[in-house]
Amino acid sequence: MLKKHKMLQRCLDYVTQKAYNIALEGAKKKGENGIRANTGLALSGDQVFPWVLEYYAKDDEKEIAEKEQEEKKKIQKEWDSVNKRTKTIPKNQGTKKDSEVHPKEAAEQEEKHISKKKSKDSGQMSLFDMMQPKES
């Protein structure tokens, strides 16, 4: 129990997997392909407690480390694929990058963008228009 890789959640997952396997065996004996939804299974403490002891006695530190590495690689791969899909090519190659624009210049550019948008609209007011200070 004092091993760092042993956790209560992993113990519960182990016990749940054992119970699932028993339920699956019972379903196969009845001639069913799998377990139906909302199926219940009654187990006694005499059945479950040895599984808990088995989990904590099991030397699976390398296996857990490998699974964690695989999970990290999978997450990184998914993250990279999402980043590749969301990258956009800048429309204006000659414009300054956001980091190169001074805050006052950025505010002026935003104001110009809003005024252009206002002129394109047919007079309908947006939420952003309400946040802008009124010009006299």
DAJO-V289141 format. One record per pair of residues at least 12 apart in sequence whose C-alpha atoms are under 7 Angstrom apart, sorted by sequence separation. I is the first residue (numbers start at 1). GAP is how many residues later the second one is. D is the distance in Angstrom with one decimal. If there is no record, write none. Layout:
# DAJO-V289141
I;GAP;D
I;GAP;D
This chain:
# DAJO-V289141
23;18;6.9
15;33;6.9
15;36;6.1
15;37;6.8
11;41;6.5
14;41;7.0
11;44;6.3
1;55;6.2
5;56;6.4
